[in-house]
Amino acid sequence: MNRGMKLWGWPMVVGTVTGAGLVAALLGDGAWDYWSWLTLGGVSLLCAVVARKI
């Protein structure tokens, strides 16, 4: 694994998941609401866990 992916890998994944959740929340309905809830809730949970470890 090169140095760039080691440094930017997780932030890119979190940003992509957040973007997918926001698009689903804005444009979708029904099952898309659940998808947005899961993705944005997961990112929020990840932030809380990381903040607690600091």
GUKEKE-485833 format. One record per residue: residue in three letters; x, y, z of N, C-alpha, C, O, CB in turn. Coordinates in pm, whole numbers, padded with zeros to 5 digits, always signed. Glycine has a CB too. Layout:
alaXYZXYZXYZXYZXYZ/...
//
This chain:
met+00085-00118+00000+00000+00000+00000+00090+00124+00000+00180+00136+00082-00097+00000+00123/asn+00063+00214-00093+00148+00331-00098+00109+00431+00011+00005+00418+00075+00139+00397-00236/arg+00193+00529+00030+00177+00624+00140+00051+00708+00126-00015+00739+00226+00297+00714+00149/gly+00016+00746+00003-00103+00828-00018-00231+00757+00021-00318+00816+00085-00112+00870-00162/met-00243+00631-00016-00363+00555+00019-00367+00526+00169-00475+00520+00229-00369+00424-00060/lys-00252+00509+00229-00248+00486+00373-00297+00610+00448-00365+00599+00550-00106+00449+00419/leu-00264+00726+00397-00303+00851+00461-00446+00890+00428-00521+00932+00517-00209+00962+00421/trp-00485+00876+00302-00615+00928+00257-00721+00821+00234-00832+00854+00194-00596+01003+00131/gly-00691+00696+00259-00786+00587+00232-00916+00600+00310-01024+00603+00250-00723+00456+00264/trp-00908+00606+00443-01029+00614+00525-01106+00743+00505-01229+00739+00496-00994+00599+00670/pro-01040+00859+00498-01119+00981+00472-01193+00976+00338-01303+01029+00327-01027+01102+00474/met-01134+00912+00236-01204+00900+00108-01325+00808+00120-01429+00835+00061-01110+00847-00001/val-01312+00700+00196-01425+00608+00216-01536+00677+00293-01653+00667+00255-01379+00480+00291/val-01501+00747+00400-01602+00818+00480-01670+00926+00396-01792+00943+00405-01539+00880+00606/gly-01595+00998+00317-01654+01101+00230-01746+01043+00125-01851+01100+00096-01545+01180+00163/thr-01708+00931+00067-01792+00866-00034-01922+00814+00028-02029+00831-00030-01717+00751-00101/val-01912+00752+00144-02032+00701+00212-02123+00817+00252-02245+00807+00238-01993+00617+00336/thr-02065+00925+00303-02145+01042+00340-02214+01101+00218-02332+01136+00224-02057+01148+00407/gly-02141+01114+00108-02201+01166-00015-02315+01080-00065-02418+01131-00108-02096+01179-00122/ala-02297+00949-00060-02404+00857-00103-02525+00871-00013-02639+00868-00061-02354+00712-00102/gly-02503+00887+00115-02614+00904+00209-02689+01034+00187-02811+01038+00194-02565+00898+00350/leu-02615+01141+00160-02679+01271+00136-02759+01271+00006-02870+01324+00002-02574+01382+00132/val-02704+01212-00098-02776+01204-00225-02902+01119-00209-03008+01154-00261-02686+01146-00337/ala-02891+01007-00138-03007+00922-00115-03114+00995-00035-03233+00981-00062-02965+00794-00042/ala-03072+01074+00063-03169+01148+00144-03239+01256+00064-03358+01282+00084-03100+01209+00265/leu-03167+01320-00025-03225+01430-00102-03310+01384-00219-03412+01445-00249-03116+01520-00152/leu-03270+01277-00285-03336+01237-00409-03426+01115-00396-03514+01095-00480-03235+01211-00513/gly-03406+01035-00294-03480+00910-00286-03596+00914-00190-03616+01010-00115-03388+00801-00247/asp-03673+00807-00193-03785+00790-00103-03799+00642-00071-03750+00558-00147-03916+00847-00165/gly-03864+00610+00037-03884+00469+00072-03756+00405+00122-03702+00445+00225-03936+00392-00047/ala-03707+00306+00048-03586+00233+00088-03464+00325+00089-03370+00303+00166-03561+00115-00006/trp-03464+00427+00005-03352+00521+00003-03341+00598+00134-03231+00635+00175-03368+00619-00114/asp-03454+00622+00201-03450+00687+00331-03376+00601+00433-03298+00652+00513-03593+00717+00381/tyr-03399+00471+00428-03329+00380+00519-03180+00376+00486-03096+00373+00577-03389+00239+00511/trp-03147+00375+00358-03007+00376+00317-02937+00502+00368-02826+00494+00421-02995+00367+00162/ser-03002+00617+00354-02941+00742+00400-02927+00742+00552-02827+00789+00605-03024+00863+00354/trp-03028+00689+00622-03021+00682+00767-02904+00594+00811-02830+00631+00902-03153+00627+00824/leu-02887+00481+00746-02777+00390+00782-02640+00451+00753-02550+00444+00837-02791+00258+00706/thr-02625+00511+00636-02494+00565+00601-02458+00685+00688-02346+00693+00739-02491+00605+00453/leu-02551+00778+00704-02520+00897+00784-02510+00864+00932-02430+00924+01004-02627+01004+00761/gly-02591+00770+00978-02579+00725+01117-02449+00653+01143-02388+00668+01249-02696+00635+01153/gly-02405+00574+01046-02278+00504+01059-02159+00598+01066-02067+00578+01144-02260+00408+00945/val-02163+00701+00984-02056+00801+00986-02058+00877+01119-01952+00904+01176-02071+00900+00867/ser-02176+00910+01168-02187+00978+01298-02133+00890+01410-02063+00938+01500-02333+01017+01326/leu-02166+00763+01405-02116+00669+01506-01964+00656+01498-01897+00653+01601-02181+00531+01487/leu-01911+00650+01378-01766+00643+01360-01698+00767+01419-01596+00755+01487-01731+00630+01211/cys-01754+00884+01395-01698+01009+01450-01703+01008+01602-01608+01052+01667-01775+01130+01396/ala-01812+00959+01660-01824+00953+01806-01721+00858+01866-01662+00888+01970-01965+00909+01846/val-01699+00745+01801-01601+00648+01851-01460+00706+01843-01381+00692+01936-01609+00516+01771/val-01429+00769+01732-01295+00828+01716-01275+00942+01815-01167+00953+01874-01275+00878+01571/ala-01376+01026+01835-01365+01138+01928-01348+01087+02072-01278+01150+02152-01488+01229+01919/arg-01410+00977+02103-01399+00923+02238-01259+00868+02265-01212+00870+02379-01503+00812+02260/lys-01192+00820+02161-01057+00764+02177-00951+00872+02191-00841+00846+02240-01023+00675+02059/ile-00984+00993+02149-00884+01101+02154-00871+01155+02295-00792+01246+02319-00921+01216+02058/
//
